[in-house]
Each structure stands twice: as C-alpha cells, then as structure tokens.
Amino acid sequence: MNPPHASAQALYENLSLAGRKFVEDVLGSLSAGQRLESAEIFKALTASLAQDSGRLAEIQKRYYQRHLELWMDMARGIDTSAHQPVAVPDQGDRRFRAPEWQQLPFFDYLKQAYLINSRWLAECVEAAQLDDRAKNKLRFFARQLIDAAAPANYPATNPEVLKLAAETNGESLLRGFEQLSADLEKGRISMTDESAFEVGRNIAVTPGAVIYENELMQLIQYRPTTDTVCRRPLVMLPPCINKFYILDLQPENSFVRYAVAQGHTVFMVSWRNVSADMGQITWDQYLEQGVIKAIKVACGICRVRQLNVLGFCVGGTLLAAALAVLRAKRRKLAASVTYLTTMLDFTDTGDISVYIDEAYVRQREQDFAHGGVLHGKELALTFSSLRANDLIWNYVVNNYLKGRKPDAFDLLYWNSDSTNLPGAMFVYYVRNTYLENNLRVPGRLTNCGVRVDLSNIKLPSFVLASREDHIVPWKSAYRTTQLVGGDIEFVLAASGHIAGVVNPPSKNRRHYWLNPALPPNPDDWLAGAREHPGSWWSRWSGWLAGHGGASVPARTELGNARYPEIEPAPGRYVKEKCA
C-alpha cells in the first residue's frame, strides 16, 4: 500500500480547528457577564462538593473503581465485544457504533474511559447544592464540555477516521480540509448538500403569487386545487427568525400544499430578511405591518369579515399578541386560531434559558440602542448548541474528519438558511418573553397603543406541541390552554420542534396524543391522554373544516383590483440571504 499523502499529518493538526472555531463562536456569542457567570457556576460546583466531602468521596470511589476495572480488563486482554464492558454508550448514541470502537483495545479503552469520566462529571453536577437556575446552567455547560471532549471528535482518536485516511491515501483528509476551509469562509458548518436545493425550483414550489408587500413582509396567496373552497381563508404566520418555506418544503411534505388540497384559500406571510438599515423596526411594527396587515388584506381579497389564522413558533407568539390587540380595539377578524409549537408562557423555556439573563439582555439593548441587526448566524449557532452532538459534532466528524459531503436533506437546508432580526424588535421580544415573561400577565404590556390581555382571545383554538421539542418544551406550549379563552383542542405530537410539525399523512409515520380534558397540570393531561397512530395533520384538517364556513367556488383569480399580483410565489423576500 502506498504511504498516505505527505500532508496528512498537517491535516490531522489543522482539522481540530473546526472544534476550536465552534467553541470560540459559542463563547463569542455570550456576553462578558455570561462568561463570568459560567465560571462562577463551576466555582460554585467545586465549593458545593467540598462542603459535602462525604458525598464527593462516595462519587469518587465508585468512579475510581470503574477505572480500575477498565484497566484490569485492558491488562488481561479481555475482548469486550464478547464480554460485558465496564461502560457502554447510552441507547441511541451513534458516535461509537463502528466495530473498531469495540474490536481495537486502544480505542475501546478511549471510549470507555471517556464514558466513565463523562458520567462522573454529570453525577457531580447533580450532587451540587445549587439553586435551580444555577443547576440548569451548570448542566448545560457541563454537557457542552462532555460533548466536545468525545474521542470521536478528533482525528487521532477516531479509528474510523484513521482507517478511511489509510484506505484513501490521505485523500479523505484533504477533502475534509477543503470542506473545513469552505465552511470557515461561510462562517457556519454545512449540514446538507446545499447544491441539491433551490427556493422556487424544488422547494417552496406550491403555485401562487405575491399579492401584497411592504418593507417588512410579502403576502402570498396560493392557487386553489379544488373546485370549491371554504368561504373563510387561512392566513399562516411562520416564525420571523426563519424562512416561511418550512411549511412549504418539497411537494410531498408541504403543509401549505396539504391545506390547499383540503379546500382552503391559503395566504402566507413571508418575512423580510432585514438589512442593517432596518434595525430600528419594532415589535409593534411586526404586529401592525405584519400580522394585522396580512389579516386585513386577506379579508379584503376574500370579502369576508372573519378568517382562520395559524402561527408557528415565534409566529404564534406574534399572532397571539396581535389577536389581543385586535380584541382590545374591538376588532373580531379571526374565527379560529391554530398555534403550532408556540410559547405564550415563558416560565420554562428549556436549555435556551442558559443564554438569557439580565446581563445578556442589557448588553444587547446597549448594542442595538442606535440600530443594527441580530445576525442569523448567531441565532443558528445558539440553537445548534442546544443539541451539539447532533447539530455540530456529527458534521465536524463527517465533513472534516472523514471528508464526506453531507446528505441532501430539505429540513437541514431550511435550517441553514437563516435570517436577520431587527435589533430593536429582538431586545423587546427577549426581555418581555424569555427574561421577564410579561406577555402572559394581563395588561402588563402595551402594544400598538392598547393593553395586551391574552385571556380576551376567546376563540376556538387548536394548540399543537411536540413531545421531544427542545426549543418550545411541550409543557410550556400546553400552558397556552390556561391563558386563552374559547374552546381549545390540545394535541401532543411525537418527535421534535420541526419533525413533529412536518409530518404529512401520506408518510403514515409517528403518532399523537389527545385528551379532551385540560387540567392545569400538563402531567395530569398526559396521564389521561390516548395515543393515536399517524399524523396530526388529518386531525387538524377535520377541526379546521368546522370553522371554514360554507363552501364557495374556488377563487381562481389571485388578489383583486386593489391588491394585484406582484410576482409569482415564493417571491423575492424569501430568497434574500443574510449579508
């Protein structure tokens, strides 16, 4: 066999840049106050364990014993592939699936020693006597450290990487270094083959037209595919921190196309990817020029007094605030509302809460006091860090260490197509939701000149949560049922924040839970819930049909004299990239 490429050794050293770059970016996204607090929390861990020396000694003894057992196994040459090892990966941990991690003693030892040390650190964290907030932060930062330290993440300690490098005479490392260089230039890790998709060509292709636009959003109306439609149209509000086409991916998994096929006249808000000169746009402008304007335009085009509305994630939060504003102004433009993985009560925001504290918000308020935008890259990195093994290190190993191109996956293409947010809007949102949880308190916020009271939203509501959602914890989404009025149907879908939502019935995958009772405690709701196979889309479609009004001939002409067609869907705004 020919010797590996002469530059392989240099590549081994350079490839660890990806890991360092990620850590630097994460630390760079934290304010100085947060970094100081993180250091203080680890000091608090040490101090807490020192005060309980007996507990610490007991933990140390058990893990010393496990290391001793591991050393004895290695010394005796025990084949752990045929013998119960000292430490085994958790079920679902894909990092150590290759047979080399079990069959080669050196790498088997590295794997088990890492697992023992990781569990030791995690148990020390749980033993620390800290308040809930400090404990949650400590768990998160400890997990970041544990994830980053895995031997699979580094070329010299990953047998799959070394084997592939030998088999390809170093070409895998060269390809990996090229991909690393390209990603460093882009400022983000490639999660999918981005050349496989193009907005308007094979994603976001449901036929329609932009029939209204302002500086903040475009409003798309989709062409009907049925002879008759429900009299009341449906307006969809996607999250403004991402592109709208998460609801209109490829035809086979497009929620928009499905809703159109069910006989609804569908309108979609396409939020602007704001530029630096739009940094002073406020939360109120998102309500007035975005949500409320879209509702009024759709009502005017379809000549109805009421319509149905749907909000996804932050789009649902904006929608609820806008509906409360309309109610305060005695405008009843909505007949029903659907909330998809939406938080209105921010008591428990999950892991993202570790990034948001008074110091961080105050610093960002100073940063954006005179304008500016929150770059989409910062948001994307923050959310990826919540699941670093799946959304960071998995691609570091595949793309840079093994030199493989990521697979083509439409969801991950969308995930990488990030958007900027106006600084003024962002700091208002994060302070009044994540930090102070003001939206849920009747009358505490004034939006568009009126007091906001979510309890005044007395509408039939369909509230969807996803059981494994790490961005909008399902129990937080459930609290919406206790904040708004009207008849409410709460549905709990399987899977996570995106996969739980994008689940077309044609795939016949996953399941969901229902319970007509809505007790205050979400655990009580789940205890009485029944599991149903398949997609929640069908359940939602049946529910929405009851609020669509009478059937009328399909509206084949899009827009009207006042709001003529501007350009074909998906429009210009969704194609604008972050600068």
Secondary structure as UniProt FT lines:
FT   TURN            6..7
FT   HELIX           8..15
FT   HELIX           17..28
FT   HELIX           32..51
FT   HELIX           53..76
FT   TURN            80..81
FT   TURN            91..92
FT   TURN            95..96
FT   HELIX           100..103
FT   HELIX           105..127
FT   HELIX           132..148
FT   HELIX           151..153
FT   HELIX           155..157
FT   HELIX           159..167
FT   TURN            168..170
FT   HELIX           171..186
FT   HELIX           194..196
FT   TURN            200..202
FT   STRAND          208..213
FT   STRAND          217..222
FT   STRAND          228..230
FT   STRAND          234..237
FT   TURN            240..241
FT   HELIX           244..247
FT   HELIX           251..253
FT   HELIX           255..261
FT   TURN            262..263
FT   STRAND          266..271
FT   HELIX           276..278
FT   TURN            279..280
FT   HELIX           283..285
FT   HELIX           286..292
FT   HELIX           293..302
FT   STRAND          307..312
FT   HELIX           314..328
FT   TURN            329..330
FT   STRAND          334..340
FT   HELIX           350..355
FT   HELIX           358..367
FT   TURN            368..370
FT   STRAND          373..374
FT   HELIX           376..385
FT   TURN            386..387
FT   HELIX           389..393
FT   HELIX           394..395
FT   HELIX           396..401
FT   HELIX           410..416
FT   STRAND          421..422
FT   HELIX           423..430
FT   HELIX           431..435
FT   TURN            439..440
FT   TURN            442..443
FT   STRAND          446..447
FT   TURN            448..449
FT   STRAND          450..451
FT   HELIX           454..456
FT   STRAND          461..466
FT   TURN            467..468
FT   HELIX           474..478
FT   HELIX           479..482
FT   STRAND          488..493
FT   TURN            497..501
FT   HELIX           505..507
FT   STRAND          511..514
FT   HELIX           522..527
FT   STRAND          530..533
FT   HELIX           536..545
FT   TURN            546..547
FT   STRAND          551..553
FT   STRAND          567..568
FT   TURN            569..570
FT   HELIX           573..575
//
